[in-house]
Amino acid sequence: MPLLSPDEEAKVRGWFAELERPVELLVAVGPEETPAAGARDIDFGAEMVRMCEALAELGDRVTCHVEPEPDGFPRFPSVSIRPQGRDAGVRYDGLPWGYELSSLVGAIVEAGRAEPTLRPESRAALQSLDRDLALDVFVTPT
Amino acid sequence: MLLAYRCALASERVTATGIEANEFPQLAQEMGVWAVPRIAVNGVPQWDGAVPEPEFLRRVTAPSST
């Protein structure tokens, strides 16, 4: 089954064509937790690889690289979205089903920008941070 | 989700991870995930739901957020 409809694929190709810098998708695969009852019975790692490889085919500046159990990944599967191959701390753990696929596409588009798109006052607030922040956003497929 | 990602891309002090709650039920239970999106900062659940950028920044950078 295709990842995107023809219309969606055309839009994503257009966005990826505008990327100002390369973006690498590092897909980390390894032992997986037993998902919640009612979750789909599939090979999450294999599906994550399929999704990310399919996205990488939509733009010359998007690449996909798969690693088994790389250091620093507490959960599998996971994808690290890396501007110019650099670990910028942007990840998605688990399969980005449904609407969350747009979050992954959005992360690629954001990582491909030369400058952050936050408001100046937001950037200033982050620049004045005196501690590290690990933001976890829990979602479910919709 | 994208706001968190934008923060991480803008600051080396920030990381942002989207987590599919159904695939990691133990962690989701520990974080008390009943509604989504649920946002946790440094492993501590903070709030549920999307908020505008200024409010998001105010909440995650507040001293009480960690």
N, CA and C atoms of all chains as a GROMACS GRO file, in nm:
protein
  624
    1MET      N    1   0.084  -0.118   0.000
    1MET     CA    2   0.000   0.000   0.000
    1MET      C    3   0.089   0.125   0.000
    2PRO      N    4   0.061   0.221  -0.089
    2PRO     CA    5   0.148   0.340  -0.093
    2PRO      C    6   0.137   0.421   0.035
    3LEU      N    7   0.248   0.490   0.065
    3LEU     CA    8   0.253   0.570   0.188
    3LEU      C    9   0.160   0.690   0.179
    4LEU      N   10   0.154   0.751   0.062
    4LEU     CA   11   0.078   0.875   0.044
    4LEU      C   12  -0.009   0.865  -0.080
    5SER      N   13  -0.115   0.941  -0.083
    5SER     CA   14  -0.195   0.950  -0.206
    5SER      C   15  -0.115   1.029  -0.309
    6PRO      N   16  -0.151   1.020  -0.437
    6PRO     CA   17  -0.078   1.096  -0.540
    6PRO      C   18  -0.073   1.246  -0.509
    7ASP      N   19  -0.184   1.302  -0.462
    7ASP     CA   20  -0.186   1.446  -0.430
    7ASP      C   21  -0.092   1.478  -0.314
    8GLU      N   22  -0.097   1.394  -0.210
    8GLU     CA   23  -0.009   1.416  -0.095
    8GLU      C   24   0.138   1.403  -0.136
    9GLU      N   25   0.166   1.303  -0.219
    9GLU     CA   26   0.304   1.281  -0.262
    9GLU      C   27   0.356   1.402  -0.339
   10ALA      N   28   0.272   1.458  -0.424
   10ALA     CA   29   0.314   1.576  -0.501
   10ALA      C   30   0.346   1.693  -0.408
   11LYS      N   31   0.263   1.711  -0.305
   11LYS     CA   32   0.289   1.820  -0.209
   11LYS      C   33   0.422   1.798  -0.138
   12VAL      N   34   0.443   1.674  -0.091
   12VAL     CA   35   0.566   1.646  -0.016
   12VAL      C   36   0.689   1.662  -0.107
   13ARG      N   37   0.677   1.617  -0.229
   13ARG     CA   38   0.789   1.637  -0.324
   13ARG      C   39   0.821   1.786  -0.338
   14GLY      N   40   0.717   1.867  -0.345
   14GLY     CA   41   0.736   2.012  -0.356
   14GLY      C   42   0.806   2.069  -0.234
   15TRP      N   43   0.762   2.025  -0.115
   15TRP     CA   44   0.827   2.075   0.008
   15TRP      C   45   0.972   2.029   0.015
   16PHE      N   46   0.996   1.903  -0.017
   16PHE     CA   47   1.133   1.850  -0.009
   16PHE      C   48   1.225   1.916  -0.114
   17ALA      N   49   1.167   1.957  -0.226
   17ALA     CA   50   1.249   2.024  -0.329
   17ALA      C   51   1.298   2.160  -0.280
   18GLU      N   52   1.230   2.216  -0.178
   18GLU     CA   53   1.268   2.348  -0.125
   18GLU      C   54   1.369   2.339  -0.012
   19LEU      N   55   1.408   2.220   0.028
   19LEU     CA   56   1.499   2.208   0.143
   19LEU      C   57   1.630   2.282   0.114
   20GLU      N   58   1.674   2.357   0.214
   20GLU     CA   59   1.796   2.436   0.196
   20GLU      C   60   1.922   2.361   0.237
   21ARG      N   61   1.904   2.248   0.304
   21ARG     CA   62   2.019   2.167   0.344
   21ARG      C   63   1.975   2.021   0.352
   22PRO      N   64   2.071   1.928   0.342
   22PRO     CA   65   2.034   1.786   0.344
   22PRO      C   66   1.980   1.743   0.481
   23VAL      N   67   1.893   1.646   0.480
   23VAL     CA   68   1.836   1.590   0.602
   23VAL      C   69   1.851   1.438   0.596
   24GLU      N   70   1.913   1.384   0.700
   24GLU     CA   71   1.927   1.239   0.708
   24GLU      C   72   1.826   1.182   0.807
   25LEU      N   73   1.762   1.074   0.768
   25LEU     CA   74   1.676   1.000   0.859
   25LEU      C   75   1.754   0.879   0.907
   26LEU      N   76   1.790   0.879   1.034
   26LEU     CA   77   1.858   0.764   1.091
   26LEU      C   78   1.752   0.678   1.159
   27VAL      N   79   1.726   0.564   1.102
   27VAL     CA   80   1.625   0.474   1.157
   27VAL      C   81   1.694   0.373   1.248
   28ALA      N   82   1.655   0.375   1.374
   28ALA     CA   83   1.712   0.283   1.472
   28ALA      C   84   1.614   0.168   1.494
   29VAL      N   85   1.661   0.048   1.469
   29VAL     CA   86   1.575  -0.069   1.490
   29VAL      C   87   1.637  -0.159   1.594
   30GLY      N   88   1.552  -0.232   1.665
   30GLY     CA   89   1.600  -0.319   1.771
   30GLY      C   90   1.483  -0.385   1.840
   31PRO      N   91   1.507  -0.443   1.958
   31PRO     CA   92   1.399  -0.512   2.030
   31PRO      C   93   1.284  -0.416   2.060
   32GLU      N   94   1.163  -0.465   2.036
   32GLU     CA   95   1.046  -0.378   2.055
   32GLU      C   96   0.964  -0.424   2.174
   33GLU      N   97   0.898  -0.326   2.238
   33GLU     CA   98   0.805  -0.358   2.347
   33GLU      C   99   0.682  -0.423   2.289
   34THR      N  100   0.610  -0.497   2.374
   34THR     CA  101   0.479  -0.546   2.334
   34THR      C  102   0.383  -0.429   2.337
   35PRO      N  103   0.322  -0.395   2.223
   35PRO     CA  104   0.235  -0.278   2.222
   35PRO      C  105   0.108  -0.301   2.302
   36ALA      N  106   0.035  -0.193   2.327
   36ALA     CA  107  -0.091  -0.201   2.401
   36ALA      C  108  -0.189  -0.293   2.330
   37ALA      N  109  -0.277  -0.355   2.409
   37ALA     CA  110  -0.379  -0.442   2.349
   37ALA      C  111  -0.459  -0.364   2.247
   38GLY      N  112  -0.485  -0.425   2.133
   38GLY     CA  113  -0.561  -0.358   2.029
   38GLY      C  114  -0.474  -0.288   1.927
   39ALA      N  115  -0.344  -0.269   1.958
   39ALA     CA  116  -0.255  -0.209   1.859
   39ALA      C  117  -0.235  -0.307   1.744
   40ARG      N  118  -0.200  -0.253   1.630
   40ARG     CA  119  -0.189  -0.339   1.512
   40ARG      C  120  -0.075  -0.440   1.526
   41ASP      N  121  -0.099  -0.559   1.477
   41ASP     CA  122  -0.002  -0.667   1.486
   41ASP      C  123   0.087  -0.663   1.363
   42ILE      N  124   0.192  -0.581   1.368
   42ILE     CA  125   0.281  -0.571   1.253
   42ILE      C  126   0.425  -0.564   1.302
   43ASP      N  127   0.516  -0.574   1.209
   43ASP     CA  128   0.657  -0.557   1.238
   43ASP      C  129   0.687  -0.406   1.234
   44PHE      N  130   0.689  -0.344   1.352
   44PHE     CA  131   0.703  -0.198   1.356
   44PHE      C  132   0.834  -0.151   1.294
   45GLY      N  133   0.942  -0.224   1.324
   45GLY     CA  134   1.072  -0.183   1.270
   45GLY      C  135   1.073  -0.186   1.118
   46ALA      N  136   1.024  -0.295   1.061
   46ALA     CA  137   1.023  -0.308   0.914
   46ALA      C  138   0.935  -0.200   0.851
   47GLU      N  139   0.824  -0.171   0.918
   47GLU     CA  140   0.734  -0.068   0.864
   47GLU      C  141   0.797   0.071   0.874
   48MET      N  142   0.869   0.095   0.984
   48MET     CA  143   0.939   0.224   0.997
   48MET      C  144   1.043   0.241   0.886
   49VAL      N  145   1.118   0.135   0.858
   49VAL     CA  146   1.217   0.141   0.750
   49VAL      C  147   1.147   0.169   0.617
   50ARG      N  148   1.036   0.100   0.594
   50ARG     CA  149   0.963   0.120   0.468
   50ARG      C  150   0.916   0.265   0.455
   51MET      N  151   0.861   0.319   0.565
   51MET     CA  152   0.811   0.458   0.562
   51MET      C  153   0.923   0.557   0.531
   52CYS      N  154   1.033   0.542   0.604
   52CYS     CA  155   1.142   0.640   0.591
   52CYS      C  156   1.211   0.628   0.456
   53GLU      N  157   1.227   0.506   0.406
   53GLU     CA  158   1.286   0.491   0.273
   53GLU      C  159   1.194   0.550   0.167
   54ALA      N  160   1.065   0.534   0.186
   54ALA     CA  161   0.969   0.592   0.090
   54ALA      C  162   0.976   0.744   0.092
   55LEU      N  163   0.990   0.802   0.212
   55LEU     CA  164   1.001   0.948   0.220
   55LEU      C  165   1.131   0.996   0.154
   56ALA      N  166   1.238   0.921   0.175
   56ALA     CA  167   1.367   0.961   0.118
   56ALA      C  168   1.364   0.960  -0.035
   57GLU      N  169   1.274   0.882  -0.091
   57GLU     CA  170   1.263   0.878  -0.237
   57GLU      C  171   1.194   1.002  -0.293
   58LEU      N  172   1.138   1.083  -0.204
   58LEU     CA  173   1.061   1.199  -0.251
   58LEU      C  174   1.144   1.327  -0.259
   59GLY      N  175   1.271   1.319  -0.222
   59GLY     CA  176   1.353   1.439  -0.229
   59GLY      C  177   1.500   1.403  -0.237
   60ASP      N  178   1.573   1.471  -0.326
   60ASP     CA  179   1.715   1.441  -0.342
   60ASP      C  180   1.796   1.472  -0.216
   61ARG      N  181   1.745   1.565  -0.132
   61ARG     CA  182   1.822   1.605  -0.016
   61ARG      C  183   1.783   1.526   0.109
   62VAL      N  184   1.694   1.430   0.094
   62VAL     CA  185   1.654   1.346   0.207
   62VAL      C  186   1.713   1.207   0.187
   63THR      N  187   1.785   1.161   0.290
   63THR     CA  188   1.844   1.028   0.283
   63THR      C  189   1.798   0.946   0.403
   64CYS      N  190   1.805   0.815   0.388
   64CYS     CA  191   1.764   0.725   0.495
   64CYS      C  192   1.876   0.626   0.522
   65HIS      N  193   1.903   0.606   0.650
   65HIS     CA  194   2.010   0.517   0.691
   65HIS      C  195   1.956   0.434   0.807
   66VAL      N  196   1.972   0.304   0.801
   66VAL     CA  197   1.918   0.215   0.905
   66VAL      C  198   2.032   0.159   0.988
   67GLU      N  199   2.016   0.165   1.121
   67GLU     CA  200   2.118   0.107   1.209
   67GLU      C  201   2.051   0.018   1.312
   68PRO      N  202   2.105  -0.102   1.335
   68PRO     CA  203   2.052  -0.186   1.442
   68PRO      C  204   2.107  -0.144   1.578
   69GLU      N  205   2.017  -0.114   1.670
   69GLU     CA  206   2.050  -0.083   1.810
   69GLU      C  207   2.165   0.016   1.827
   70PRO      N  208   2.156   0.133   1.768
   70PRO     CA  209   2.264   0.231   1.790
   70PRO      C  210   2.261   0.282   1.934
   71ASP      N  211   2.374   0.329   1.982
   71ASP     CA  212   2.382   0.383   2.118
   71ASP      C  213   2.289   0.504   2.133
   72GLY      N  214   2.235   0.519   2.254
   72GLY     CA  215   2.158   0.639   2.285
   72GLY      C  216   2.013   0.635   2.245
   73PHE      N  217   1.965   0.521   2.199
   73PHE     CA  218   1.824   0.509   2.163
   73PHE      C  219   1.756   0.414   2.262
   74PRO      N  220   1.671   0.469   2.351
   74PRO     CA  221   1.609   0.384   2.453
   74PRO      C  222   1.494   0.299   2.402
   75ARG      N  223   1.437   0.336   2.287
   75ARG     CA  224   1.319   0.266   2.236
   75ARG      C  225   1.335   0.240   2.087
   76PHE      N  226   1.274   0.129   2.044
   76PHE     CA  227   1.279   0.094   1.901
   76PHE      C  228   1.140   0.058   1.852
   77PRO      N  229   1.109   0.088   1.723
   77PRO     CA  230   1.193   0.164   1.631
   77PRO      C  231   1.186   0.312   1.666
   78SER      N  232   1.284   0.384   1.612
   78SER     CA  233   1.290   0.528   1.632
   78SER      C  234   1.353   0.588   1.507
   79VAL      N  235   1.318   0.712   1.479
   79VAL     CA  236   1.386   0.780   1.369
   79VAL      C  237   1.439   0.913   1.420
   80SER      N  238   1.565   0.937   1.392
   80SER     CA  239   1.631   1.062   1.427
   80SER      C  240   1.639   1.146   1.300
   81ILE      N  241   1.584   1.269   1.308
   81ILE     CA  242   1.581   1.357   1.191
   81ILE      C  243   1.700   1.451   1.202
   82ARG      N  244   1.796   1.436   1.112
   82ARG     CA  245   1.926   1.499   1.130
   82ARG      C  246   1.960   1.600   1.020
   83PRO      N  247   1.959   1.730   1.052
   83PRO     CA  248   2.001   1.829   0.954
   83PRO      C  249   2.149   1.814   0.924
   84GLN      N  250   2.183   1.797   0.800
   84GLN     CA  251   2.322   1.779   0.756
   84GLN      C  252   2.389   1.664   0.831
   85GLY      N  253   2.311   1.563   0.867
   85GLY     CA  254   2.366   1.446   0.934
   85GLY      C  255   2.397   1.466   1.080
   86ARG      N  256   2.364   1.584   1.136
   86ARG     CA  257   2.396   1.616   1.276
   86ARG      C  258   2.279   1.577   1.366
   87ASP      N  259   2.309   1.514   1.480
   87ASP     CA  260   2.203   1.480   1.574
   87ASP      C  261   2.159   1.608   1.646
   88ALA      N  262   2.044   1.660   1.605
   88ALA     CA  263   1.992   1.784   1.664
   88ALA      C  264   1.891   1.755   1.774
   89GLY      N  265   1.878   1.628   1.813
   89GLY     CA  266   1.786   1.594   1.921
   89GLY      C  267   1.641   1.589   1.876
   90VAL      N  268   1.617   1.563   1.750
   90VAL     CA  269   1.481   1.556   1.697
   90VAL      C  270   1.451   1.411   1.661
   91ARG      N  271   1.354   1.353   1.731
   91ARG     CA  272   1.325   1.210   1.710
   91ARG      C  273   1.176   1.182   1.711
   92TYR      N  274   1.144   1.068   1.654
   92TYR     CA  275   1.009   1.013   1.669
   92TYR      C  276   1.026   0.866   1.705
   93ASP      N  277   0.972   0.827   1.819
   93ASP     CA  278   0.980   0.688   1.864
   93ASP      C  279   0.847   0.618   1.834
   94GLY      N  280   0.857   0.507   1.764
   94GLY     CA  281   0.736   0.436   1.723
   94GLY      C  282   0.698   0.476   1.581
   95LEU      N  283   0.594   0.413   1.532
   95LEU     CA  284   0.555   0.440   1.394
   95LEU      C  285   0.470   0.565   1.385
   96PRO      N  286   0.504   0.656   1.298
   96PRO     CA  287   0.422   0.776   1.281
   96PRO      C  288   0.300   0.747   1.193
   97TRP      N  289   0.201   0.684   1.255
   97TRP     CA  290   0.079   0.649   1.183
   97TRP      C  291  -0.006   0.773   1.154
   98GLY      N  292  -0.088   0.761   1.055
   98GLY     CA  293  -0.194   0.859   1.030
   98GLY      C  294  -0.144   1.002   1.028
   99TYR      N  295  -0.209   1.085   1.109
   99TYR     CA  296  -0.175   1.227   1.110
   99TYR      C  297  -0.030   1.248   1.152
  100GLU      N  298   0.025   1.157   1.232
  100GLU     CA  299   0.162   1.176   1.280
  100GLU      C  300   0.264   1.164   1.169
  101LEU      N  301   0.225   1.105   1.056
  101LEU     CA  302   0.317   1.106   0.942
  101LEU      C  303   0.346   1.249   0.900
  102SER      N  304   0.245   1.336   0.913
  102SER     CA  305   0.267   1.476   0.879
  102SER      C  306   0.364   1.541   0.976
  103SER      N  307   0.369   1.491   1.100
  103SER     CA  308   0.468   1.545   1.195
  103SER      C  309   0.609   1.509   1.150
  104LEU      N  310   0.626   1.386   1.100
  104LEU     CA  311   0.758   1.345   1.052
  104LEU      C  312   0.796   1.426   0.927
  105VAL      N  313   0.701   1.441   0.836
  105VAL     CA  314   0.728   1.522   0.716
  105VAL      C  315   0.762   1.665   0.759
  106GLY      N  316   0.684   1.719   0.854
  106GLY     CA  317   0.710   1.854   0.903
  106GLY      C  318   0.847   1.867   0.967
  107ALA      N  319   0.887   1.764   1.040
  107ALA     CA  320   1.020   1.766   1.103
  107ALA      C  321   1.130   1.770   0.996
  108ILE      N  322   1.110   1.696   0.889
  108ILE     CA  323   1.209   1.697   0.780
  108ILE      C  324   1.216   1.835   0.717
  109VAL      N  325   1.100   1.895   0.693
  109VAL     CA  326   1.097   2.028   0.632
  109VAL      C  327   1.166   2.129   0.724
  110GLU      N  328   1.135   2.121   0.854
  110GLU     CA  329   1.197   2.214   0.949
  110GLU      C  330   1.348   2.194   0.956
  111ALA      N  331   1.389   2.068   0.960
  111ALA     CA  332   1.533   2.038   0.968
  111ALA      C  333   1.606   2.084   0.841
  112GLY      N  334   1.533   2.092   0.733
  112GLY     CA  335   1.593   2.133   0.606
  112GLY      C  336   1.604   2.283   0.588
  113ARG      N  337   1.553   2.359   0.685
  113ARG     CA  338   1.563   2.505   0.676
  113ARG      C  339   1.697   2.551   0.732
  114ALA      N  340   1.753   2.653   0.671
  114ALA     CA  341   1.881   2.706   0.718
  114ALA      C  342   1.865   2.780   0.850
  115GLU      N  343   1.748   2.840   0.872
  115GLU     CA  344   1.723   2.917   0.994
  115GLU      C  345   1.599   2.862   1.064
  116PRO      N  346   1.597   2.862   1.198
  116PRO     CA  347   1.477   2.817   1.270
  116PRO      C  348   1.359   2.909   1.239
  117THR      N  349   1.240   2.852   1.246
  117THR     CA  350   1.122   2.932   1.214
  117THR      C  351   1.051   2.985   1.338
  118LEU      N  352   1.110   2.970   1.453
  118LEU     CA  353   1.048   3.024   1.575
  118LEU      C  354   1.051   3.177   1.573
  119ARG      N  355   0.960   3.237   1.650
  119ARG     CA  356   0.959   3.381   1.665
  119ARG      C  357   1.088   3.427   1.733
  120PRO      N  358   1.132   3.549   1.704
  120PRO     CA  359   1.256   3.599   1.767
  120PRO      C  360   1.253   3.590   1.918
  121GLU      N  361   1.136   3.622   1.979
  121GLU     CA  362   1.130   3.618   2.126
  121GLU      C  363   1.141   3.475   2.178
  122SER      N  364   1.092   3.378   2.098
  122SER     CA  365   1.105   3.237   2.138
  122SER      C  366   1.251   3.194   2.132
  123ARG      N  367   1.317   3.236   2.025
  123ARG     CA  368   1.459   3.200   2.010
  123ARG      C  369   1.541   3.262   2.122
  124ALA      N  370   1.505   3.384   2.158
  124ALA     CA  371   1.578   3.452   2.268
  124ALA      C  372   1.558   3.376   2.399
  125ALA      N  373   1.434   3.329   2.422
  125ALA     CA  374   1.407   3.254   2.545
  125ALA      C  375   1.489   3.126   2.550
  126LEU      N  376   1.502   3.060   2.437
  126LEU     CA  377   1.581   2.936   2.433
  126LEU      C  378   1.730   2.964   2.450
  127GLN      N  379   1.774   3.075   2.392
  127GLN     CA  380   1.916   3.108   2.402
  127GLN      C  381   1.956   3.142   2.545
  128SER      N  382   1.858   3.186   2.625
  128SER     CA  383   1.892   3.222   2.764
  128SER      C  384   1.873   3.105   2.861
  129LEU      N  385   1.842   2.988   2.808
  129LEU     CA  386   1.826   2.871   2.894
  129LEU      C  387   1.956   2.842   2.970
  130ASP      N  388   1.940   2.808   3.099
  130ASP     CA  389   2.058   2.772   3.176
  130ASP      C  390   2.059   2.623   3.211
  131ARG      N  391   1.972   2.547   3.144
  131ARG     CA  392   1.966   2.402   3.168
  131ARG      C  393   1.919   2.334   3.041
  132ASP      N  394   1.940   2.203   3.036
  132ASP     CA  395   1.894   2.128   2.921
  132ASP      C  396   1.746   2.093   2.937
  133LEU      N  397   1.676   2.086   2.824
  133LEU     CA  398   1.534   2.050   2.825
  133LEU      C  399   1.513   1.931   2.732
  134ALA      N  400   1.455   1.825   2.787
  134ALA     CA  401   1.414   1.711   2.705
  134ALA      C  402   1.262   1.715   2.695
  135LEU      N  403   1.213   1.748   2.578
  135LEU     CA  404   1.068   1.757   2.556
  135LEU      C  405   1.018   1.626   2.496
  136ASP      N  406   0.925   1.562   2.566
  136ASP     CA  407   0.862   1.441   2.514
  136ASP      C  408   0.716   1.473   2.484
  137VAL      N  409   0.674   1.441   2.363
  137VAL     CA  410   0.536   1.467   2.322
  137VAL      C  411   0.471   1.332   2.292
  138PHE      N  412   0.379   1.292   2.379
  138PHE     CA  413   0.311   1.164   2.361
  138PHE      C  414   0.191   1.181   2.271
  139VAL      N  415   0.182   1.094   2.172
  139VAL     CA  416   0.073   1.101   2.075
  139VAL      C  417   0.018   0.960   2.054
  140THR      N  418  -0.097   0.954   1.990
  140THR     CA  419  -0.153   0.826   1.947
  140THR      C  420  -0.194   0.840   1.802
  141PRO      N  421  -0.201   0.728   1.729
  141PRO     CA  422  -0.239   0.739   1.589
  141PRO      C  423  -0.381   0.788   1.573
  142THR      N  424  -0.403   0.875   1.475
  142THR     CA  425  -0.539   0.924   1.448
  142THR      C  426  -0.567   0.911   1.299
  143MET      N  427   0.355   1.902   1.823
  143MET     CA  428   0.479   1.827   1.795
  143MET      C  429   0.582   1.914   1.723
  144LEU      N  430   0.534   1.985   1.619
  144LEU     CA  431   0.630   2.063   1.540
  144LEU      C  432   0.695   2.174   1.623
  145LEU      N  433   0.618   2.231   1.716
  145LEU     CA  434   0.676   2.336   1.801
  145LEU      C  435   0.793   2.280   1.882
  146ALA      N  436   0.774   2.162   1.936
  146ALA     CA  437   0.883   2.100   2.013
  146ALA      C  438   1.004   2.076   1.922
  147TYR      N  439   0.978   2.027   1.801
  147TYR     CA  440   1.088   2.004   1.706
  147TYR      C  441   1.159   2.135   1.671
  148ARG      N  442   1.081   2.241   1.652
  148ARG     CA  443   1.143   2.371   1.619
  148ARG      C  444   1.233   2.419   1.733
  149CYS      N  445   1.188   2.394   1.856
  149CYS     CA  446   1.271   2.434   1.972
  149CYS      C  447   1.404   2.358   1.972
  150ALA      N  448   1.397   2.228   1.943
  150ALA     CA  449   1.520   2.148   1.942
  150ALA      C  450   1.614   2.195   1.831
  151LEU      N  451   1.557   2.228   1.717
  151LEU     CA  452   1.641   2.273   1.605
  151LEU      C  453   1.702   2.410   1.630
  152ALA      N  454   1.636   2.487   1.720
  152ALA     CA  455   1.684   2.623   1.748
  152ALA      C  456   1.784   2.628   1.862
  153SER      N  457   1.790   2.522   1.943
  153SER     CA  458   1.878   2.526   2.061
  153SER      C  459   1.945   2.392   2.085
  154GLU      N  460   2.073   2.395   2.108
  154GLU     CA  461   2.145   2.271   2.137
  154GLU      C  462   2.114   2.220   2.277
  155ARG      N  463   2.045   2.302   2.359
  155ARG     CA  464   2.009   2.258   2.493
  155ARG      C  465   1.877   2.184   2.496
  156VAL      N  466   1.810   2.177   2.381
  156VAL     CA  467   1.676   2.119   2.378
  156VAL      C  468   1.674   1.996   2.287
  157THR      N  469   1.610   1.890   2.336
  157THR     CA  470   1.580   1.776   2.251
  157THR      C  471   1.428   1.759   2.249
  158ALA      N  472   1.377   1.702   2.141
  158ALA     CA  473   1.232   1.683   2.128
  158ALA      C  474   1.207   1.546   2.068
  159THR      N  475   1.124   1.469   2.137
  159THR     CA  476   1.093   1.334   2.091
  159THR      C  477   0.942   1.314   2.088
  160GLY      N  478   0.891   1.277   1.973
  160GLY     CA  479   0.753   1.233   1.964
  160GLY      C  480   0.749   1.086   2.002
  161ILE      N  481   0.654   1.047   2.082
  161ILE     CA  482   0.647   0.908   2.128
  161ILE      C  483   0.506   0.855   2.103
  162GLU      N  484   0.500   0.747   2.027
  162GLU     CA  485   0.371   0.684   1.998
  162GLU      C  486   0.330   0.602   2.121
  163ALA      N  487   0.230   0.652   2.192
  163ALA     CA  488   0.197   0.597   2.324
  163ALA      C  489   0.155   0.450   2.319
  164ASN      N  490   0.085   0.410   2.216
  164ASN     CA  491   0.037   0.270   2.210
  164ASN      C  492   0.151   0.170   2.194
  165GLU      N  493   0.261   0.215   2.134
  165GLU     CA  494   0.373   0.123   2.112
  165GLU      C  495   0.462   0.111   2.235
  166PHE      N  496   0.449   0.208   2.324
  166PHE     CA  497   0.531   0.205   2.446
  166PHE      C  498   0.439   0.222   2.567
  167PRO      N  499   0.354   0.122   2.589
  167PRO     CA  500   0.249   0.136   2.691
  167PRO      C  501   0.303   0.152   2.833
  168GLN      N  502   0.418   0.090   2.861
  168GLN     CA  503   0.471   0.103   2.998
  168GLN      C  504   0.511   0.248   3.027
  169LEU      N  505   0.583   0.307   2.932
  169LEU     CA  506   0.623   0.447   2.950
  169LEU      C  507   0.499   0.537   2.952
  170ALA      N  508   0.403   0.509   2.863
  170ALA     CA  509   0.282   0.590   2.859
  170ALA      C  510   0.208   0.584   2.991
  171GLN      N  511   0.208   0.465   3.052
  171GLN     CA  512   0.140   0.450   3.182
  171GLN      C  513   0.216   0.530   3.290
  172GLU      N  514   0.349   0.520   3.286
  172GLU     CA  515   0.429   0.595   3.384
  172GLU      C  516   0.406   0.746   3.372
  173MET      N  517   0.383   0.790   3.249
  173MET     CA  518   0.362   0.933   3.224
  173MET      C  519   0.215   0.973   3.236
  174GLY      N  520   0.130   0.876   3.270
  174GLY     CA  521  -0.011   0.905   3.288
  174GLY      C  522  -0.079   0.957   3.164
  175VAL      N  523  -0.047   0.895   3.050
  175VAL     CA  524  -0.103   0.944   2.925
  175VAL      C  525  -0.247   0.896   2.909
  176TRP      N  526  -0.341   0.989   2.923
  176TRP     CA  527  -0.483   0.959   2.900
  176TRP      C  528  -0.537   1.042   2.786
  177ALA      N  529  -0.476   1.158   2.766
  177ALA     CA  530  -0.515   1.245   2.655
  177ALA      C  531  -0.388   1.283   2.580
  178VAL      N  532  -0.402   1.314   2.454
  178VAL     CA  533  -0.285   1.351   2.374
  178VAL      C  534  -0.312   1.481   2.300
  179PRO      N  535  -0.208   1.554   2.265
  179PRO     CA  536  -0.071   1.526   2.305
  179PRO      C  537  -0.047   1.556   2.453
  180ARG      N  538   0.029   1.470   2.517
  180ARG     CA  539   0.074   1.498   2.654
  180ARG      C  540   0.220   1.538   2.646
  181ILE      N  541   0.252   1.648   2.708
  181ILE     CA  542   0.389   1.700   2.702
  181ILE      C  543   0.458   1.677   2.836
  182ALA      N  544   0.576   1.618   2.829
  182ALA     CA  545   0.659   1.599   2.947
  182ALA      C  546   0.790   1.673   2.927
  183VAL      N  547   0.840   1.733   3.034
  183VAL     CA  548   0.967   1.805   3.027
  183VAL      C  549   1.063   1.739   3.125
  184ASN      N  550   1.176   1.695   3.073
  184ASN     CA  551   1.276   1.625   3.154
  184ASN      C  552   1.214   1.510   3.234
  185GLY      N  553   1.124   1.437   3.166
  185GLY     CA  554   1.066   1.318   3.227
  185GLY      C  555   0.951   1.344   3.323
  186VAL      N  556   0.908   1.469   3.333
  186VAL     CA  557   0.797   1.502   3.424
  186VAL      C  558   0.678   1.550   3.341
  187PRO      N  559   0.563   1.482   3.352
  187PRO     CA  560   0.446   1.525   3.276
  187PRO      C  561   0.406   1.668   3.314
  188GLN      N  562   0.369   1.747   3.212
  188GLN     CA  563   0.338   1.888   3.238
  188GLN      C  564   0.194   1.924   3.203
  189TRP      N  565   0.152   1.896   3.079
  189TRP     CA  566   0.015   1.932   3.043
  189TRP      C  567  -0.027   1.850   2.920
  190ASP      N  568  -0.159   1.857   2.892
  190ASP     CA  569  -0.215   1.791   2.774
  190ASP      C  570  -0.267   1.898   2.678
  191GLY      N  571  -0.250   1.872   2.551
  191GLY     CA  572  -0.311   1.959   2.451
  191GLY      C  573  -0.214   2.055   2.387
  192ALA      N  574  -0.252   2.101   2.268
  192ALA     CA  575  -0.169   2.196   2.194
  192ALA      C  576  -0.191   2.337   2.248
  193VAL      N  577  -0.085   2.415   2.252
  193VAL     CA  578  -0.094   2.556   2.295
  193VAL      C  579  -0.016   2.641   2.195
  194PRO      N  580  -0.048   2.770   2.186
  194PRO     CA  581   0.026   2.858   2.094
  194PRO      C  582   0.173   2.871   2.132
  195GLU      N  583   0.254   2.911   2.036
  195GLU     CA  584   0.399   2.917   2.056
  195GLU      C  585   0.442   2.998   2.180
  196PRO      N  586   0.389   3.119   2.201
  196PRO     CA  587   0.437   3.194   2.320
  196PRO      C  588   0.407   3.120   2.450
  197GLU      N  589   0.289   3.058   2.458
  197GLU     CA  590   0.254   2.986   2.580
  197GLU      C  591   0.339   2.860   2.594
  198PHE      N  592   0.364   2.792   2.483
  198PHE     CA  593   0.449   2.673   2.486
  198PHE      C  594   0.588   2.709   2.541
  199LEU      N  595   0.645   2.816   2.488
  199LEU     CA  596   0.778   2.858   2.534
  199LEU      C  597   0.775   2.899   2.680
  200ARG      N  598   0.666   2.969   2.720
  200ARG     CA  599   0.657   3.012   2.860
  200ARG      C  600   0.656   2.890   2.952
  201ARG      N  601   0.578   2.789   2.911
  201ARG     CA  602   0.566   2.671   2.998
  201ARG      C  603   0.695   2.589   3.005
  202VAL      N  604   0.757   2.566   2.890
  202VAL     CA  605   0.874   2.476   2.894
  202VAL      C  606   0.998   2.544   2.952
  203THR      N  607   1.002   2.677   2.945
  203THR     CA  608   1.120   2.746   2.999
  203THR      C  609   1.098   2.793   3.142
  204ALA      N  610   0.974   2.776   3.195
  204ALA     CA  611   0.949   2.818   3.333
  204ALA      C  612   1.033   2.734   3.428
  205PRO      N  613   1.087   2.795   3.532
  205PRO     CA  614   1.171   2.720   3.626
  205PRO      C  615   1.098   2.599   3.684
  206SER      N  616   0.965   2.608   3.700
  206SER     CA  617   0.890   2.498   3.761
  206SER      C  618   0.867   2.382   3.666
  207SER      N  619   0.911   2.397   3.539
  207SER     CA  620   0.883   2.292   3.442
  207SER      C  621   0.976   2.173   3.456
  208THR      N  622   1.080   2.185   3.537
  208THR     CA  623   1.172   2.074   3.547
  208THR      C  624   1.197   2.035   3.691
   0.00000   0.00000   0.00000
